[in-house]
């Protein structure tokens, strides 16, 4: 029988690893439940304060709750929205988005993916 699980983003024994190569240095991920190569994965996603998450998209939908910091999120064709601690956000599959951690505290998101974890950068036309 599978065991239950309770974790916080401050647990000392979380195994924080690096993010995909297109993310700037400082981005880390901790797997909470599941396997990144399989369906139904739960992670903590952490970035430092004043960190810009480049435009990207995922195969899977994302269900997110901000557990630390303040995060400005912009999905393509939509106005920017600000997540505060406790905010829930839903991100549609394949929809490009970007974000910025604002304020003095790091941003930690709980993210649930339905499909295996992936992230694809959107090239800037600057």
C-alpha positions in Angstrom: 0.0 0.0 0.0 1.3 3.5 -0.9 2.3 5.7 2.0 0.8 9.2 2.5 3.0 12.3 2.2 3.2 15.8 3.7 5.9 18.2 2.6 6.7 21.9 2.8 9.1 23.9 0.6 11.3 24.4 3.7 11.9 20.7 4.4 15.7 20.2 4.7 15.7 16.8 3.0 14.1 17.9 -0.3 16.3 17.0 -3.2 16.5 20.2 -5.2 17.9 19.8 -8.7 18.6 22.1 -11.6 16.0 23.2 -14.2 16.0 22.8 -18.0 19.0 24.4 -19.7 17.2 27.5 -21.1 16.3 28.7 -17.6 18.8 31.2 -16.1 21.0 30.0 -13.2 19.2 29.9 -9.8 16.1 27.9 -10.9 15.6 24.6 -9.0 13.0 21.8 -8.9 12.2 19.2 -6.2 10.1 16.2 -7.1 7.4 15.6 -4.5 5.5 12.7 -5.9 5.8 10.8 -9.2 8.4 10.5 -11.9 9.3 13.4 -14.2 9.2 11.0 -17.2 5.7 9.7 -16.3 2.2 11.1 -16.0 0.9 12.8 -12.8 3.9 14.5 -11.3 4.0 17.0 -8.4 6.9 19.3 -7.9 8.1 22.4 -6.1 9.6 24.9 -8.6 11.9 27.6 -7.0 13.5 30.7 -8.3 15.3 33.6 -6.5 13.8 37.0 -5.9 13.9 39.3 -9.0 14.2 36.2 -11.3 12.7 36.3 -14.8 11.4 33.0 -16.2 11.8 33.0 -20.0 8.9 32.5 -22.3 8.1 28.8 -22.7 5.4 26.2 -22.9 4.6 22.7 -21.7 2.9 19.7 -23.2 0.9 19.2 -20.0 -1.5 21.5 -18.3 -0.2 23.0 -15.1 -2.0 23.4 -11.8 -0.1 25.7 -9.5 -0.2 27.1 -6.0 2.3 29.8 -4.9 3.7 28.8 -1.5 6.4 31.6 -1.2 7.0 35.0 -2.7 5.1 37.0 -5.3 5.0 36.0 -8.9 3.8 38.0 -12.0 2.6 35.6 -14.7 1.7 36.4 -18.3 0.2 33.9 -20.7 0.3 34.8 -24.4 -2.7 37.0 -25.4 -3.7 37.6 -21.8 -3.0 40.4 -19.3 -0.3 39.9 -16.6 -1.6 38.5 -13.4 0.0 38.6 -9.9 0.1 35.5 -7.8 0.5 35.9 -4.0 1.0 33.2 -1.4 -1.9 30.8 -1.6 -2.9 31.8 -5.1 -4.0 29.1 -7.5 -3.3 29.2 -11.2 -4.2 27.0 -14.1 -2.0 27.0 -17.2 -3.4 25.4 -20.4 -1.2 22.9 -22.3 1.0 24.3 -25.1 0.2 28.0 -24.1 3.3 30.1 -24.0 3.9 32.0 -20.8 6.5 34.0 -18.9 6.9 35.0 -15.3 8.9 37.2 -12.9 9.5 36.7 -9.2 9.0 40.2 -7.7 9.7 41.4 -4.2 12.4 40.4 -1.7 11.5 36.7 -1.2 12.2 33.7 -3.5 9.2 32.3 -5.3 8.2 28.7 -4.8 5.4 27.2 -6.8 3.7 23.8 -6.2 3.0 22.5 -9.7 1.0 19.4 -10.7 1.5 18.1 -14.2 -0.8 15.6 -15.9 1.8 14.6 -18.5 5.5 14.0 -18.2 7.5 17.1 -17.3 8.8 19.1 -20.2 9.4 22.8 -21.1 10.1 24.3 -24.5 11.6 27.8 -24.9 10.0 30.4 -27.1 12.6 32.3 -29.1 12.5 36.0 -28.7 12.2 38.2 -31.8 14.1 41.2 -30.1 
